[in-house]
Amino acid sequence: MAIDYGRKAYIDLMVSKDPAIRRLVEQGYEFVTNAFMPDARPAGLHVRGTTTIASQLEREGCLVELGQAYSEKGDLIPMMQSVWRKRRREAD
């Protein structure tokens, strides 16, 4: 059994804050992660940004959408975006 660690509560918070994210969830998208937007990563920090993560998910056959990123308290994180994926059906 997988442990949630508050993930559902965090997604529920984002859904309550943002109608665009609510639509993504209603359309079957799953939250992947928050990531830095292109050119917003702090100097010296080596992490994958939204472009890299989205490209990898698309290569794996997923549809990808980006949304606003929120902290665990519900505050916007302006330098980041949330990454959402939806697995393509075989017929797509």
N, CA, C and O atoms as a GROMACS GRO file, in nm:
protein
  368
    1MET      N    1   0.083  -0.118   0.000
    1MET     CA    2   0.000   0.000   0.000
    1MET      C    3   0.088   0.125   0.000
    1MET      O    4   0.180   0.137   0.081
    2ALA      N    5   0.060   0.218  -0.092
    2ALA     CA    6   0.137   0.341  -0.101
    2ALA      C    7   0.097   0.438   0.011
    2ALA      O    8  -0.020   0.444   0.051
    3ILE      N    9   0.194   0.511   0.060
    3ILE     CA   10   0.168   0.611   0.163
    3ILE      C   11   0.152   0.746   0.095
    3ILE      O   12   0.232   0.781   0.008
    4ASP      N   13   0.051   0.821   0.134
    4ASP     CA   14   0.014   0.947   0.070
    4ASP      C   15   0.102   1.065   0.112
    4ASP      O   16   0.134   1.149   0.028
    5TYR      N   17   0.143   1.074   0.238
    5TYR     CA   18   0.220   1.185   0.294
    5TYR      C   19   0.156   1.321   0.265
    5TYR      O   20   0.228   1.419   0.244
    6GLY      N   21   0.023   1.329   0.263
    6GLY     CA   22  -0.046   1.456   0.244
    6GLY      C   23  -0.065   1.499   0.100
    6GLY      O   24  -0.112   1.610   0.075
    7ARG      N   25  -0.030   1.414   0.006
    7ARG     CA   26  -0.040   1.449  -0.136
    7ARG      C   27  -0.183   1.483  -0.176
    7ARG      O   28  -0.206   1.582  -0.246
    8LYS      N   29  -0.280   1.402  -0.131
    8LYS     CA   30  -0.420   1.429  -0.166
    8LYS      C   31  -0.465   1.563  -0.109
    8LYS      O   32  -0.535   1.639  -0.177
    9ALA      N   33  -0.427   1.592   0.013
    9ALA     CA   34  -0.464   1.720   0.074
    9ALA      C   35  -0.402   1.836  -0.003
    9ALA      O   36  -0.465   1.941  -0.020
   10TYR      N   37  -0.280   1.819  -0.050
   10TYR     CA   38  -0.212   1.923  -0.127
   10TYR      C   39  -0.284   1.945  -0.261
   10TYR      O   40  -0.306   2.059  -0.301
   11ILE      N   41  -0.319   1.838  -0.329
   11ILE     CA   42  -0.392   1.850  -0.456
   11ILE      C   43  -0.528   1.913  -0.433
   11ILE      O   44  -0.570   1.999  -0.511
   12ASP      N   45  -0.597   1.873  -0.328
   12ASP     CA   46  -0.726   1.934  -0.294
   12ASP      C   47  -0.711   2.084  -0.271
   12ASP      O   48  -0.798   2.162  -0.311
   13LEU      N   49  -0.602   2.125  -0.206
   13LEU     CA   50  -0.576   2.267  -0.183
   13LEU      C   51  -0.559   2.340  -0.315
   13LEU      O   52  -0.617   2.447  -0.335
   14MET      N   53  -0.479   2.284  -0.407
   14MET     CA   54  -0.459   2.348  -0.537
   14MET      C   55  -0.590   2.358  -0.614
   14MET      O   56  -0.618   2.461  -0.675
   15VAL      N   57  -0.671   2.253  -0.610
   15VAL     CA   58  -0.801   2.252  -0.678
   15VAL      C   59  -0.891   2.362  -0.621
   15VAL      O   60  -0.962   2.429  -0.697
   16SER      N   61  -0.888   2.381  -0.491
   16SER     CA   62  -0.973   2.483  -0.428
   16SER      C   63  -0.926   2.625  -0.461
   16SER      O   64  -1.005   2.718  -0.458
   17LYS      N   65  -0.799   2.641  -0.493
   17LYS     CA   66  -0.741   2.772  -0.521
   17LYS      C   67  -0.751   2.813  -0.668
   17LYS      O   68  -0.755   2.932  -0.698
   18ASP      N   69  -0.754   2.715  -0.758
   18ASP     CA   70  -0.732   2.745  -0.899
   18ASP      C   71  -0.828   2.668  -0.989
   18ASP      O   72  -0.818   2.546  -0.999
   19PRO      N   73  -0.921   2.738  -1.055
   19PRO     CA   74  -1.016   2.670  -1.144
   19PRO      C   75  -0.949   2.596  -1.260
   19PRO      O   76  -1.001   2.494  -1.306
   20ALA      N   77  -0.835   2.645  -1.307
   20ALA     CA   78  -0.764   2.576  -1.416
   20ALA      C   79  -0.713   2.440  -1.369
   20ALA      O   80  -0.719   2.342  -1.444
   21ILE      N   81  -0.664   2.434  -1.247
   21ILE     CA   82  -0.618   2.306  -1.192
   21ILE      C   83  -0.737   2.215  -1.166
   21ILE      O   84  -0.728   2.094  -1.187
   22ARG      N   85  -0.847   2.271  -1.120
   22ARG     CA   86  -0.968   2.190  -1.101
   22ARG      C   87  -1.006   2.123  -1.233
   22ARG      O   88  -1.040   2.004  -1.235
   23ARG      N   89  -1.001   2.198  -1.343
   23ARG     CA   90  -1.034   2.139  -1.474
   23ARG      C   91  -0.938   2.027  -1.512
   23ARG      O   92  -0.980   1.925  -1.565
   24LEU      N   93  -0.809   2.046  -1.484
   24LEU     CA   94  -0.712   1.941  -1.515
   24LEU      C   95  -0.745   1.813  -1.440
   24LEU      O   96  -0.743   1.704  -1.498
   25VAL      N   97  -0.775   1.825  -1.311
   25VAL     CA   98  -0.809   1.707  -1.230
   25VAL      C   99  -0.936   1.643  -1.283
   25VAL      O  100  -0.944   1.520  -1.293
   26GLU      N  101  -1.036   1.724  -1.317
   26GLU     CA  102  -1.161   1.670  -1.372
   26GLU      C  103  -1.140   1.599  -1.505
   26GLU      O  104  -1.214   1.507  -1.539
   27GLN      N  105  -1.038   1.641  -1.580
   27GLN     CA  106  -1.006   1.578  -1.709
   27GLN      C  107  -0.916   1.456  -1.694
   27GLN      O  108  -0.877   1.395  -1.793
   28GLY      N  109  -0.881   1.422  -1.571
   28GLY     CA  110  -0.803   1.301  -1.546
   28GLY      C  111  -0.653   1.321  -1.540
   28GLY      O  112  -0.578   1.223  -1.543
   29TYR      N  113  -0.606   1.445  -1.531
   29TYR     CA  114  -0.462   1.470  -1.516
   29TYR      C  115  -0.420   1.440  -1.374
   29TYR      O  116  -0.496   1.459  -1.279
   30GLU      N  117  -0.296   1.395  -1.360
   30GLU     CA  118  -0.237   1.365  -1.230
   30GLU      C  119  -0.124   1.464  -1.203
   30GLU      O  120  -0.048   1.498  -1.294
   31PHE      N  121  -0.115   1.510  -1.080
   31PHE     CA  122  -0.006   1.599  -1.040
   31PHE      C  123   0.124   1.520  -1.039
   31PHE      O  124   0.131   1.410  -0.984
   32VAL      N  125   0.228   1.578  -1.100
   32VAL     CA  126   0.360   1.515  -1.101
   32VAL      C  127   0.451   1.584  -0.999
   32VAL      O  128   0.501   1.520  -0.906
   33THR      N  129   0.472   1.713  -1.018
   33THR     CA  130   0.564   1.787  -0.930
   33THR      C  131   0.553   1.936  -0.958
   33THR      O  132   0.492   1.977  -1.057
   34ASN      N  133   0.611   2.016  -0.873
   34ASN     CA  134   0.635   2.156  -0.902
   34ASN      C  135   0.779   2.166  -0.950
   34ASN      O  136   0.867   2.096  -0.900
   35ALA      N  137   0.803   2.253  -1.048
   35ALA     CA  138   0.938   2.268  -1.102
   35ALA      C  139   0.960   2.413  -1.142
   35ALA      O  140   0.865   2.487  -1.168
   36PHE      N  141   1.087   2.451  -1.147
   36PHE     CA  142   1.120   2.587  -1.188
   36PHE      C  143   1.086   2.610  -1.334
   36PHE      O  144   1.106   2.522  -1.418
   37MET      N  145   1.035   2.729  -1.363
   37MET     CA  146   1.009   2.768  -1.501
   37MET      C  147   1.143   2.792  -1.570
   37MET      O  148   1.244   2.813  -1.504
   38PRO      N  149   1.143   2.788  -1.705
   38PRO     CA  150   1.269   2.816  -1.776
   38PRO      C  151   1.327   2.951  -1.731
   38PRO      O  152   1.254   3.049  -1.716
   39ASP      N  153   1.455   2.954  -1.712
   39ASP     CA  154   1.530   3.074  -1.672
   39ASP      C  155   1.494   3.127  -1.534
   39ASP      O  156   1.533   3.239  -1.501
   40ALA      N  157   1.423   3.051  -1.453
   40ALA     CA  158   1.389   3.098  -1.317
   40ALA      C  159   1.465   3.022  -1.209
   40ALA      O  160   1.456   3.056  -1.091
   41ARG      N  161   1.540   2.921  -1.249
   41ARG     CA  162   1.614   2.840  -1.152
   41ARG      C  163   1.725   2.925  -1.088
   41ARG      O  164   1.799   2.992  -1.159
   42PRO      N  165   1.736   2.924  -0.956
   42PRO     CA  166   1.843   3.000  -0.890
   42PRO      C  167   1.980   2.951  -0.933
   42PRO      O  168   2.000   2.832  -0.957
   43ALA      N  169   2.074   3.042  -0.944
   43ALA     CA  170   2.211   3.010  -0.985
   43ALA      C  171   2.270   2.904  -0.893
   43ALA      O  172   2.256   2.910  -0.771
   44GLY      N  173   2.337   2.807  -0.954
   44GLY     CA  174   2.405   2.703  -0.878
   44GLY      C  175   2.318   2.586  -0.838
   44GLY      O  176   2.369   2.488  -0.783
   45LEU      N  177   2.189   2.593  -0.864
   45LEU     CA  178   2.098   2.485  -0.830
   45LEU      C  179   2.077   2.398  -0.953
   45LEU      O  180   2.027   2.446  -1.055
   46HIS      N  181   2.114   2.273  -0.944
   46HIS     CA  182   2.104   2.182  -1.058
   46HIS      C  183   1.983   2.091  -1.042
   46HIS      O  184   1.991   1.985  -0.980
   47VAL      N  185   1.870   2.133  -1.099
   47VAL     CA  186   1.746   2.056  -1.096
   47VAL      C  187   1.682   2.062  -1.234
   47VAL      O  188   1.710   2.152  -1.313
   48ARG      N  189   1.596   1.964  -1.261
   48ARG     CA  190   1.523   1.965  -1.388
   48ARG      C  191   1.411   2.068  -1.381
   48ARG      O  192   1.339   2.075  -1.282
   49GLY      N  193   1.397   2.147  -1.486
   49GLY     CA  194   1.291   2.246  -1.493
   49GLY      C  195   1.168   2.191  -1.562
   49GLY      O  196   1.165   2.074  -1.601
   50THR      N  197   1.068   2.276  -1.577
   50THR     CA  198   0.942   2.232  -1.637
   50THR      C  199   0.961   2.180  -1.779
   50THR      O  200   0.898   2.082  -1.817
   51THR      N  201   1.046   2.245  -1.857
   51THR     CA  202   1.066   2.204  -1.996
   51THR      C  203   1.123   2.063  -2.004
   51THR      O  204   1.077   1.981  -2.083
   52THR      N  205   1.222   2.035  -1.922
   52THR     CA  206   1.285   1.902  -1.921
   52THR      C  207   1.187   1.795  -1.875
   52THR      O  208   1.177   1.689  -1.936
   53ILE      N  209   1.115   1.823  -1.768
   53ILE     CA  210   1.019   1.726  -1.715
   53ILE      C  211   0.907   1.701  -1.815
   53ILE      O  212   0.870   1.586  -1.839
   54ALA      N  213   0.853   1.808  -1.874
   54ALA     CA  214   0.745   1.793  -1.972
   54ALA      C  215   0.791   1.713  -2.093
   54ALA      O  216   0.718   1.626  -2.141
   55SER      N  217   0.911   1.740  -2.143
   55SER     CA  218   0.963   1.666  -2.258
   55SER      C  219   0.977   1.518  -2.228
   55SER      O  220   0.943   1.433  -2.310
   56GLN      N  221   1.028   1.487  -2.109
   56GLN     CA  222   1.044   1.346  -2.070
   56GLN      C  223   0.909   1.276  -2.062
   56GLN      O  224   0.895   1.163  -2.110
   57LEU      N  225   0.810   1.341  -2.003
   57LEU     CA  226   0.677   1.280  -1.991
   57LEU      C  227   0.614   1.260  -2.128
   57LEU      O  228   0.548   1.159  -2.152
   58GLU      N  229   0.632   1.356  -2.218
   58GLU     CA  230   0.577   1.341  -2.354
   58GLU      C  231   0.643   1.225  -2.427
   58GLU      O  232   0.576   1.151  -2.499
   59ARG      N  233   0.775   1.209  -2.409
   59ARG     CA  234   0.845   1.094  -2.471
   59ARG      C  235   0.792   0.962  -2.417
   59ARG      O  236   0.793   0.861  -2.487
   60GLU      N  237   0.745   0.963  -2.292
   60GLU     CA  238   0.688   0.843  -2.231
   60GLU      C  239   0.543   0.821  -2.272
   60GLU      O  240   0.480   0.725  -2.229
   61GLY      N  241   0.490   0.911  -2.357
   61GLY     CA  242   0.355   0.893  -2.408
   61GLY      C  243   0.246   0.964  -2.330
   61GLY      O  244   0.128   0.930  -2.344
   62CYS      N  245   0.282   1.060  -2.248
   62CYS     CA  246   0.183   1.132  -2.168
   62CYS      C  247   0.146   1.265  -2.233
   62CYS      O  248   0.226   1.327  -2.302
   63LEU      N  249   0.023   1.307  -2.208
   63LEU     CA  250  -0.016   1.445  -2.235
   63LEU      C  251   0.029   1.525  -2.115
   63LEU      O  252   0.018   1.478  -2.002
   64VAL      N  253   0.080   1.646  -2.137
   64VAL     CA  254   0.134   1.726  -2.027
   64VAL      C  255   0.071   1.864  -2.028
   64VAL      O  256   0.054   1.926  -2.134
   65GLU      N  257   0.036   1.912  -1.911
   65GLU     CA  258  -0.013   2.049  -1.892
   65GLU      C  259   0.064   2.110  -1.776
   65GLU      O  260   0.105   2.041  -1.683
   66LEU      N  261   0.083   2.242  -1.783
   66LEU     CA  262   0.149   2.316  -1.677
   66LEU      C  263   0.048   2.409  -1.613
   66LEU      O  264  -0.035   2.468  -1.682
   67GLY      N  265   0.056   2.423  -1.482
   67GLY     CA  266  -0.034   2.512  -1.410
   67GLY      C  267   0.042   2.596  -1.310
   67GLY      O  268   0.164   2.589  -1.300
   68GLN      N  269  -0.031   2.677  -1.237
   68GLN     CA  270   0.029   2.756  -1.130
   68GLN      C  271   0.085   2.661  -1.024
   68GLN      O  272   0.030   2.553  -1.001
   69ALA      N  273   0.193   2.702  -0.960
   69ALA     CA  274   0.248   2.625  -0.848
   69ALA      C  275   0.208   2.692  -0.717
   69ALA      O  276   0.211   2.815  -0.705
   70TYR      N  277   0.172   2.610  -0.620
   70TYR     CA  278   0.132   2.659  -0.489
   70TYR      C  279   0.214   2.591  -0.381
   70TYR      O  280   0.254   2.476  -0.395
   71SER      N  281   0.240   2.665  -0.273
   71SER     CA  282   0.307   2.606  -0.158
   71SER      C  283   0.207   2.520  -0.081
   71SER      O  284   0.088   2.518  -0.113
   72GLU      N  285   0.256   2.449   0.018
   72GLU     CA  286   0.169   2.365   0.101
   72GLU      C  287   0.070   2.448   0.181
   72GLU      O  288  -0.027   2.395   0.234
   73LYS      N  289   0.095   2.580   0.191
   73LYS     CA  290   0.004   2.671   0.262
   73LYS      C  291  -0.096   2.738   0.167
   73LYS      O  292  -0.184   2.810   0.211
   74GLY      N  293  -0.081   2.713   0.037
   74GLY     CA  294  -0.173   2.770  -0.060
   74GLY      C  295  -0.127   2.900  -0.123
   74GLY      O  296  -0.205   2.965  -0.192
   75ASP      N  297  -0.002   2.940  -0.099
   75ASP     CA  298   0.051   3.062  -0.158
   75ASP      C  299   0.110   3.031  -0.295
   75ASP      O  300   0.170   2.925  -0.316
   76LEU      N  301   0.093   3.125  -0.390
   76LEU     CA  302   0.153   3.109  -0.522
   76LEU      C  303   0.305   3.107  -0.512
   76LEU      O  304   0.364   3.178  -0.430
   77ILE      N  305   0.367   3.025  -0.595
   77ILE     CA  306   0.513   3.023  -0.605
   77ILE      C  307   0.544   3.076  -0.746
   77ILE      O  308   0.539   3.000  -0.842
   78PRO      N  309   0.576   3.206  -0.758
   78PRO     CA  310   0.586   3.268  -0.890
   78PRO      C  311   0.696   3.213  -0.981
   78PRO      O  312   0.682   3.221  -1.103
   79MET      N  313   0.802   3.159  -0.928
   79MET     CA  314   0.912   3.109  -1.011
   79MET      C  315   0.892   2.964  -1.057
   79MET      O  316   0.975   2.909  -1.128
   80MET      N  317   0.780   2.904  -1.015
   80MET     CA  318   0.759   2.763  -1.044
   80MET      C  319   0.624   2.741  -1.111
   80MET      O  320   0.536   2.826  -1.108
   81GLN      N  321   0.612   2.622  -1.173
   81GLN     CA  322   0.485   2.577  -1.229
   81GLN      C  323   0.460   2.435  -1.181
   81GLN      O  324   0.554   2.361  -1.150
   82SER      N  325   0.333   2.399  -1.174
   82SER     CA  326   0.300   2.260  -1.144
   82SER      C  327   0.293   2.183  -1.275
   82SER      O  328   0.243   2.234  -1.376
   83VAL      N  329   0.342   2.061  -1.273
   83VAL     CA  330   0.344   1.976  -1.392
   83VAL      C  331   0.239   1.867  -1.372
   83VAL      O  332   0.236   1.800  -1.268
   84TRP      N  333   0.154   1.850  -1.472
   84TRP     CA  334   0.044   1.753  -1.469
   84TRP      C  335   0.054   1.662  -1.589
   84TRP      O  336   0.090   1.707  -1.698
   85ARG      N  337   0.023   1.533  -1.570
   85ARG     CA  338   0.029   1.438  -1.681
   85ARG      C  339  -0.100   1.359  -1.691
   85ARG      O  340  -0.172   1.339  -1.593
   86LYS      N  341  -0.125   1.315  -1.812
   86LYS     CA  342  -0.238   1.226  -1.838
   86LYS      C  343  -0.188   1.121  -1.936
   86LYS      O  344  -0.138   1.154  -2.044
   87ARG      N  345  -0.202   0.998  -1.898
   87ARG     CA  346  -0.155   0.891  -1.987
   87ARG      C  347  -0.245   0.883  -2.110
   87ARG      O  348  -0.368   0.887  -2.098
   88ARG      N  349  -0.184   0.873  -2.225
   88ARG     CA  350  -0.260   0.861  -2.348
   88ARG      C  351  -0.323   0.723  -2.356
   88ARG      O  352  -0.264   0.624  -2.313
   89ARG      N  353  -0.443   0.719  -2.410
   89ARG     CA  354  -0.506   0.589  -2.436
   89ARG      C  355  -0.444   0.533  -2.563
   89ARG      O  356  -0.391   0.608  -2.645
   90GLU      N  357  -0.450   0.405  -2.579
   90GLU     CA  358  -0.393   0.338  -2.696
   90GLU      C  359  -0.445   0.394  -2.827
   90GLU      O  360  -0.372   0.400  -2.925
   91ALA      N  361  -0.572   0.437  -2.829
   91ALA     CA  362  -0.634   0.485  -2.953
   91ALA      C  363  -0.590   0.627  -2.988
   91ALA      O  364  -0.609   0.670  -3.101
   92ASP      N  365  -0.532   0.702  -2.892
   92ASP     CA  366  -0.491   0.841  -2.917
   92ASP      C  367  -0.370   0.850  -3.007
   92ASP      O  368  -0.324   0.960  -3.038
   0.00000   0.00000   0.00000
